[in-house]
């Protein structure tokens, strides 16, 4: 049986420091893809500001 490794990207990852940048997101996903990774799911979250 082959072991599987799951990676979860969050806004706290090194790829997303500062304002969200779709280009950085693409770079991160491509980097893991070159290592044999595959995207299984994507989700977004609506986060409202605290006032």
C-alpha positions in Angstrom: 0.0 0.0 0.0 1.4 3.4 -1.0 1.6 6.1 1.7 -0.1 9.4 0.7 0.9 12.8 2.0 -1.6 15.6 2.2 -0.6 19.2 2.2 -3.0 22.1 3.2 -2.1 25.6 2.1 -3.3 28.4 4.3 -2.8 32.2 4.3 -0.1 31.7 7.0 2.2 29.7 4.6 5.4 31.2 3.4 3.9 31.4 -0.1 1.2 33.8 1.0 3.0 36.3 3.2 1.4 39.6 2.9 -1.5 40.2 0.5 -2.8 37.2 -1.5 -1.1 36.9 -4.9 -2.5 34.4 -7.4 0.9 34.2 -9.1 2.5 33.1 -5.8 -0.3 30.5 -5.4 0.4 29.2 -8.8 4.1 29.0 -8.1 3.5 27.0 -4.9 1.2 24.5 -6.6 3.6 24.1 -9.5 6.5 23.5 -7.1 4.6 20.7 -5.4 3.5 19.3 -8.8 7.1 18.9 -9.9 7.6 16.8 -6.9 4.7 14.5 -7.9 2.0 16.2 -6.0 -1.6 16.6 -7.3 -4.4 19.0 -6.4 -7.4 17.2 -5.1 -9.6 20.1 -3.9 -9.7 23.9 -3.6 -11.8 26.1 -1.3 -12.1 29.7 -0.5 -13.2 31.4 2.6 -14.9 34.8 3.1 -13.3 36.5 6.0 -14.9 39.8 7.0 -12.8 42.5 8.7 -13.0 43.1 12.5 -14.4 46.5 13.2 
